[in-house]
Amino acid sequence: MPSTQAVTKTTLQNGLTVIAKEMHHAPVASFMIWYRVGSRHEVPGITGASHWVEHMMFKGTPTFPGPLLDRMISREGGHWNAFTWLDFTAYYETMPSNRIDLALQLEADRMVNAAMSPEDVESERTVILSERGMYENDPRFLLNEELTSAAFRVHPYHHEVIGDEADLRSMSRDDLYAHYRRHYVPNNAVAVIVGDFETETMLARIRELYGAIPAGEPAPTILRQEPPQRGERRLTLHGPGDAPYLTLAYKVPGASHPDYFAITLLNAAFAGGSSLGMFGGGGSNKSSRLYKALVDTDLAVAAYGGLGPTVDPFLYTLNAVVRHGRSLAEVEAALDAELDRLVTHPITQAELDKALKRAKAEFVLAGESITGQAQLLGLSEAVTGDYTWFETVLDQLNAVTLADIEAARQTYLHKLNRVVAWYEPTPEDVPES
């Protein structure tokens, strides 16, 4: 179970939010810095800048050169990594607790002193273009990119985190550095420390290292909200691959909205998954309605739902990999029939109880480790502005009723609110019978 030990939250004079949670079951600590910058904060011309800056941060600083830093962390028995998504970029180090000060020092230094030499920028341009090229070999990436672009014509969720190829080729070192300086400031960051330490001593050290870093100008707020969708949108892609893919995507609220947990449990009941194993968890969905309707009937080889916590409304997806010899039209018709069956045969109390049990298990598994605790606390603060979102998840789930689930279904799972995306392999890529 995620620990119920007290969390301490404070804000430094420069605006840095600090969240600390003691966990003494192992001599380990995990330190994270979350910046409220992701693909949501990019405009055409610099799409992919947030992810690229993340790469550049591992090139180091004059004080902590990248290769040296990697060896230092490994030598101390630690590991480090980072990830960029729609609403945030996060960095973490998990180390023996008596060595965690190295993580505090390096993240304070990287907040201010990332070098971003022109040579390193060009080197990473090649790496990121290669990464994007690798993604383009995956039909699911291609389909998701087109689907998201169709779903969001105004809001900056419309482009992939890795960015558009044209921007990756044209962005300059100055573009990247300006993005870094605008967003990597203490008043746009959340520091999270979880593990084996004494809170007041740790907070004093964080104040010592971070308190003198000047606050930045508040980053401009993204005001381009997506207008209401007034009809179903459809698209078909053709390309390499060995199976057709189908995705139905419905616009749903962000994590702070009261309906979020009802949609989470609707997904858990209908498709067999939840949004609560963000950093782990999951399991078989073979007993779900979706699986029985598509996989057990030999229409698809896989079927699953997808939902994640975001700041603004994003997408709830239902996905299927079509079995060889069956058609996308057949699978879409069967999926629509199963969605229609929710009208005449709503989710039952037994299904809700099972979905609740599954969602709780995913959530608990995600927060079992010290690193998982840090990730969930940071995610909650970065996305909802309140770390207690994480602490109240179980209560929020328990409060969802069958009426809440039915209301969410009626509000969001209708054809005027969706994008239907087909991926058809080109004829030369389809295996012969």
ZAMARGU-4260 file (C-alpha; in steps of 0.2 Angstrom, whole numbers, plus 5000, padded with zeros to 4 digits):
<rodrens>
0) 5000/5000/5000 | 5006/5018/4997 | 5012/5024/5014 | 5001/5035/5024 | 5015/5044/5033
5) 5014/5063/5033 | 5019/5074/5018 | 5026/5091/5021 | 5024/5104/5008 | 5032/5121/5008
10) 5036/5135/4995 | 5052/5144/4995 | 5053/5163/4992 | 5058/5161/4974 | 5042/5151/4971
15) 5049/5133/4971 | 5036/5121/4978 | 5045/5107/4989 | 5036/5091/4994 | 5044/5079/5007
20) 5039/5062/5013 | 5049/5052/5025 | 5049/5033/5022 | 5061/5023/5033 | 5059/5005/5027
25) 5075/5006/5017 | 5090/5017/5017 | 5085/5024/5000 | 5079/5041/4994 | 5072/5047/4978
30) 5073/5065/4972 | 5063/5073/4958 | 5062/5090/4949 | 5046/5092/4940 | 5045/5107/4928
35) 5027/5112/4922 | 5033/5112/4903 | 5028/5099/4890 | 5022/5098/4873 | 5007/5108/4879
40) 5018/5123/4880 | 5025/5123/4863 | 5020/5132/4847 | 5022/5128/4829 | 5041/5130/4825
45) 5047/5123/4841 | 5037/5107/4843 | 5047/5095/4852 | 5057/5108/4861 | 5053/5101/4879
50) 5058/5084/4875 | 5074/5090/4866 | 5079/5101/4881 | 5077/5085/4892 | 5090/5077/4881
55) 5101/5092/4883 | 5101/5092/4902 | 5110/5075/4902 | 5124/5084/4893 | 5128/5092/4909
60) 5135/5108/4915 | 5153/5115/4918 | 5152/5109/4936 | 5144/5092/4932 | 5149/5086/4914
65) 5137/5073/4908 | 5148/5058/4907 | 5156/5062/4924 | 5139/5064/4932 | 5133/5047/4925
70) 5148/5038/4932 | 5146/5047/4949 | 5128/5042/4951 | 5132/5024/4946 | 5147/5023/4958
75) 5136/5028/4972 | 5124/5014/4968 | 5110/5026/4961 | 5101/5027/4945 | 5093/5042/4936
80) 5082/5046/4922 | 5069/5058/4915 | 5053/5059/4905 | 5043/5072/4895 | 5025/5072/4892
85) 5010/5084/4887 | 5010/5094/4903 | 5027/5092/4912 | 5045/5087/4911 | 5052/5077/4926
90) 5070/5072/4932 | 5074/5059/4945 | 5088/5051/4955 | 5086/5036/4967 | 5101/5033/4977
95) 5106/5027/4994 | 5100/5040/5006 | 5117/5045/5013 | 5122/5050/4995 | 5106/5059/4989
100) 5114/5076/4992 | 5123/5073/4975 | 5105/5073/4967 | 5100/5089/4975 | 5116/5097/4970
105) 5116/5092/4952 | 5097/5097/4949 | 5100/5114/4957 | 5115/5116/4945 | 5105/5110/4930
110) 5091/5122/4934 | 5103/5136/4930 | 5119/5131/4921 | 5114/5119/4907 | 5128/5122/4894
115) 5119/5117/4878 | 5134/5119/4867 | 5130/5120/4848 | 5140/5104/4845 | 5129/5095/4858
120) 5113/5102/4850 | 5118/5096/4833 | 5123/5079/4840 | 5106/5077/4849 | 5097/5083/4833
125) 5103/5068/4825 | 5098/5057/4839 | 5081/5064/4841 | 5077/5063/4822 | 5083/5045/4823
130) 5071/5042/4837 | 5057/5049/4828 | 5061/5039/4813 | 5060/5023/4824 | 5043/5029/4830
135) 5037/5031/4812 | 5040/5012/4809 | 5026/5009/4822 | 5009/5010/4815 | 5002/5015/4832
140) 5013/5030/4833 | 5008/5036/4816 | 4989/5033/4820 | 4990/5042/4836 | 4999/5057/4829
145) 4986/5059/4815 | 4972/5055/4827 | 4978/5068/4840 | 4980/5081/4827 | 4962/5078/4821
150) 4955/5079/4839 | 4964/5095/4843 | 4964/5108/4830 | 4967/5123/4842 | 4974/5117/4858
155) 4993/5113/4858 | 4989/5094/4863 | 4988/5092/4844 | 5006/5087/4842 | 5017/5073/4848
160) 5029/5076/4862 | 5044/5072/4851 | 5039/5086/4839 | 5036/5088/4821 | 5050/5083/4809
165) 5051/5100/4801 | 5053/5108/4818 | 5066/5096/4823 | 5076/5100/4808 | 5074/5119/4809
170) 5075/5123/4827 | 5091/5132/4833 | 5102/5131/4848 | 5095/5148/4853 | 5077/5142/4851
175) 5081/5128/4863 | 5090/5138/4876 | 5076/5151/4876 | 5064/5137/4880 | 5075/5131/4894
180) 5077/5148/4902 | 5059/5153/4901 | 5053/5137/4909 | 5067/5130/4920 | 5064/5142/4934
185) 5060/5138/4952 | 5043/5146/4952 | 5038/5134/4938 | 5045/5119/4947 | 5041/5106/4960
190) 5054/5097/4970 | 5049/5080/4978 | 5060/5071/4990 | 5054/5054/4997 | 5064/5041/5007
195) 5075/5039/5022 | 5079/5056/5029 | 5074/5069/5043 | 5062/5081/5035 | 5068/5098/5043
200) 5086/5094/5039 | 5082/5090/5021 | 5071/5105/5019 | 5085/5116/5026 | 5097/5108/5013
205) 5085/5111/4999 | 5083/5130/5004 | 5102/5131/5005 | 5104/5124/4987 | 5089/5132/4979
210) 5084/5147/4989 | 5096/5159/4980 | 5090/5154/4962 | 5081/5169/4955 | 5063/5167/4951
215) 5059/5169/4932 | 5045/5178/4923 | 5029/5168/4924 | 5028/5158/4908 | 5014/5164/4896
220) 4998/5154/4900 | 4991/5144/4885 | 4974/5151/4882 | 4970/5143/4866 | 4956/5131/4872
225) 4949/5118/4860 | 4931/5123/4855 | 4917/5110/4857 | 4918/5096/4844 | 4901/5096/4834
230) 4903/5079/4825 | 4912/5063/4823 | 4929/5065/4814 | 4936/5050/4804 | 4953/5047/4796
235) 4961/5032/4787 | 4980/5030/4786 | 4990/5018/4775 | 5007/5012/4778 | 5019/4998/4783
240) 5013/4985/4795 | 5007/4968/4797 | 4990/4971/4805 | 4976/4984/4804 | 4973/4995/4819
245) 4957/5004/4825 | 4956/5018/4838 | 4940/5027/4844 | 4945/5043/4854 | 4933/5052/4865
250) 4937/5069/4873 | 4936/5068/4892 | 4941/5080/4906 | 4957/5082/4914 | 4962/5075/4931
255) 4955/5089/4941 | 4938/5087/4935 | 4925/5078/4946 | 4921/5066/4932 | 4939/5059/4930
260) 4937/5045/4942 | 4920/5040/4935 | 4928/5038/4918 | 4943/5029/4926 | 4931/5016/4933
265) 4920/5015/4917 | 4936/5011/4908 | 4941/4998/4921 | 4924/4990/4920 | 4922/4991/4901
270) 4940/4989/4894 | 4949/4981/4909 | 4962/4994/4913 | 4963/5010/4923 | 4973/5026/4922
275) 4980/5023/4940 | 4995/5012/4935 | 5004/5027/4927 | 5021/5021/4932 | 5017/5002/4933
280) 5004/4990/4937 | 4991/4983/4925 | 4987/4966/4921 | 4975/4955/4910 | 4959/4962/4904
285) 4952/4945/4898 | 4936/4947/4908 | 4932/4964/4901 | 4917/4967/4890 | 4929/4974/4877
290) 4940/4959/4877 | 4925/4947/4876 | 4917/4956/4861 | 4933/4958/4851 | 4946/4945/4855
295) 4935/4931/4861 | 4926/4932/4845 | 4942/4931/4834 | 4939/4949/4827 | 4955/4956/4836
300) 4971/4949/4843 | 4971/4963/4856 | 4959/4976/4863 | 4962/4989/4877 | 4957/5006/4883
305) 4968/5021/4887 | 4967/5036/4899 | 4979/5047/4907 | 4979/5062/4919 | 4981/5078/4910
310) 4979/5097/4915 | 4966/5100/4901 | 4953/5089/4893 | 4962/5075/4883 | 4957/5058/4875
315) 4950/5042/4881 | 4954/5029/4868 | 4947/5012/4864 | 4960/5002/4854 | 4960/4986/4844
320) 4972/4976/4833 | 4962/4968/4820 | 4965/4949/4817 | 4971/4943/4800 | 4957/4939/4789
325) 4945/4951/4798 | 4941/4969/4793 | 4942/4986/4801 | 4923/4989/4797 | 4919/4972/4806
330) 4929/4977/4822 | 4922/4995/4822 | 4904/4988/4820 | 4907/4975/4834 | 4914/4989/4846
335) 4900/5001/4842 | 4888/4987/4846 | 4896/4984/4863 | 4896/5002/4867 | 4877/5002/4862
340) 4875/4988/4874 | 4880/4999/4888 | 4863/5008/4885 | 4853/4993/4887 | 4864/4983/4899
345) 4873/4997/4910 | 4888/4993/4921 | 4882/4982/4935 | 4887/4983/4954 | 4897/4967/4952
350) 4907/4975/4937 | 4910/4991/4947 | 4916/4981/4962 | 4928/4972/4951 | 4934/4987/4942
355) 4936/4996/4959 | 4947/4982/4965 | 4957/4982/4949 | 4960/5001/4949 | 4965/5001/4967
360) 4977/4987/4964 | 4985/4996/4950 | 4987/5012/4960 | 4994/5002/4975 | 5007/4994/4964
365) 5012/5011/4956 | 5016/5018/4973 | 5024/5003/4981 | 5042/5009/4979 | 5050/5025/4985
370) 5053/5031/4967 | 5034/5027/4964 | 5029/5038/4978 | 5039/5052/4972 | 5032/5050/4955
375) 5014/5050/4960 | 5016/5065/4972 | 5025/5075/4959 | 5013/5070/4945 | 4998/5076/4956
380) 5006/5092/4961 | 5012/5096/4943 | 4995/5091/4934 | 4982/5096/4947 | 4991/5109/4958
385) 4988/5098/4973 | 4998/5083/4979 | 4983/5077/4989 | 4975/5072/4973 | 4987/5057/4975
390) 4983/5055/4993 | 4964/5055/4991 | 4963/5043/4975 | 4956/5028/4985 | 4943/5039/4993
395) 4938/5047/4976 | 4937/5029/4968 | 4926/5023/4983 | 4914/5038/4980 | 4910/5034/4962
400) 4892/5026/4960 | 4884/5017/4946 | 4874/5033/4942 | 4891/5043/4941 | 4897/5030/4928
405) 4881/5030/4918 | 4881/5050/4918 | 4899/5049/4912 | 4895/5037/4898 | 4881/5048/4892
410) 4891/5064/4893 | 4907/5058/4884 | 4905/5041/4875 | 4894/5047/4860 | 4898/5049/4842
415) 4898/5068/4841 | 4912/5068/4853 | 4924/5056/4845 | 4938/5053/4832 | 4938/5036/4823
420) 4955/5032/4816 | 4959/5017/4805 | 4976/5011/4800 | 4977/5000/4785 | 4993/4991/4780
425) 4998/4994/4762 | 4994/4978/4751 | 5012/4973/4750 | 5014/4973/4769 | 4999/4962/4772
430) 5004/4944/4775 | 4998/4931/4762 | 4985/4919/4768
</rodrens>
